[in-house]
Amino acid sequence: MSAGGLKMLQNMLEQLPASERKIAQFILENPRSILDSTVNEIGVQAKTSGAAVIRLCKSLGLNGFQDLKVRIAGDLVKPVEQGYRDIAPGESYFSIAQKTASNSIQSIRDTEEIINYEELERAVQTLLPAQNVHFFGIGASNIIAKDAQQKFLRIQKNATAFTDTHLVATIIANASKEDVVFCISHSGETAEVIKVLSLAKERGVKTISLTKYGQSSVASLADIKLFTSYSGEAAFRSGATSSRLAQLYMIDILFLSMATVQYEHTIQAIDQTREAIRFIKDGN
């Protein structure tokens, strides 16, 4: 069953216009009330309007009010989540290991719940015929870009993952209409990533973004928007910990989705790269 409606509302709450925020707050406080209510009834109960409910669903990237209802119904039958936990001074190694595992699993589960499968399909169908895929991210996001590049190269898909913005600008300036620029930024507000996306848009190059869920400058510029869940990370759960695993998870989903469409080609390419690496290691 679909879920993640409540997580979407929590993640987007502070970014919503006043009328939509009132509805989101009402639903978060009274999640069961939405199950048997109409759009207009929710609007009245939240002291706003049915039109604002429809706008809220659009802001969340959902396919209407029914989609939101189904997701919240799924949330209500899920086991109670432990939530994200931060470390404390003098914490035992065992406790740190347990919390890290719990936070990492939670981040991946939360991200799975908010996947927009129509956007995922668009991303796969855009990447499959791409002549070159140019991944770009700064700091911890460049680790994700490098991982994506390595995966794509293994299946004979030309890919780059540079951090030098001048070099990236040069690549985009000479990119063809068959290329794709794939930008990664957890915050969605990284200045260099915004500039690279703006340049790609100006040049007519297709773009994909991977950011935390919600409205952001990076997502607004991209043709195709992919998201990871955002939890309001604690001091030691910075963008380089659990959220990094969620980004890697989304790259894995993209890679495997592409692989299943061109399964035989992917198997052949991976076998060839495995043999090449074995030759480098063993010399025969």
GIHU-V922032 format. One record per backbone hydrogen bond with DSSP energy under -0.5 kcal/mol. CO is the residue of the C=O (numbers start at 1). NH is the residue of the N-H. Records with the same first field share a line. If there is no record, write none. Layout:
CO: NH / NH
//
This chain:
4: 8
5: 9
6: 10
7: 11
8: 12
9: 13
12: 15 / 16
13: 16
17: 21
18: 22
19: 23
20: 24
21: 25
22: 26
23: 27
24: 28
25: 29
26: 30
30: 33 / 34
31: 34
32: 35 / 36
34: 37
38: 42
39: 43
40: 44
41: 45
42: 46
43: 48
44: 47
49: 53
50: 54
51: 55
52: 56
53: 57
54: 58
55: 59
56: 60
57: 62
58: 61
62: 64
64: 68
65: 69
66: 70
67: 71
68: 72
69: 73
70: 74
71: 75
72: 76
73: 77
74: 77
75: 78
88: 91
92: 96
93: 97
94: 98
95: 99
96: 100
97: 101
98: 102
99: 103
100: 104
101: 105
102: 106
103: 107
104: 108
105: 109
106: 110
107: 111
108: 112
109: 113
110: 114
111: 114
112: 115
115: 117
116: 120
117: 121
118: 122
119: 123
120: 124
121: 125
122: 126
123: 127
124: 128
125: 129
127: 130
132: 134 / 180
133: 135 / 160
134: 182
136: 184
138: 141
139: 142 / 143
140: 143 / 144
141: 145
142: 146
143: 147
144: 148
145: 149
146: 150
147: 151
148: 152
149: 153
150: 154
151: 155
152: 155 / 157
153: 156
156: 158
158: 133
160: 135
163: 165
164: 168
165: 169
166: 170
167: 171
168: 172
169: 173
170: 174
171: 174
172: 175
176: 179
178: 131
179: 206
180: 134 / 182
181: 183 / 208
182: 136
183: 210
184: 138
186: 212
188: 218
190: 194
191: 195
192: 196
193: 197
194: 198
195: 199
196: 200
197: 201
198: 202
199: 203
200: 205
201: 204
206: 181
207: 223 / 224
208: 183
209: 226
210: 185
211: 228
216: 220
217: 221
218: 221 / 222
224: 209 / 226
226: 211
228: 213
234: 237
238: 241 / 243
241: 244 / 245
242: 246
243: 247
244: 248
245: 249
246: 250
247: 251
248: 252
249: 253
250: 254
251: 255
252: 256
253: 257
254: 258
255: 259
256: 260
257: 261
258: 262
260: 263
262: 266
263: 267
264: 268
265: 269
266: 270
267: 271
268: 272
269: 273
270: 274
271: 275
272: 276
273: 277
274: 278
275: 279
276: 280
277: 281
278: 282
279: 283
//
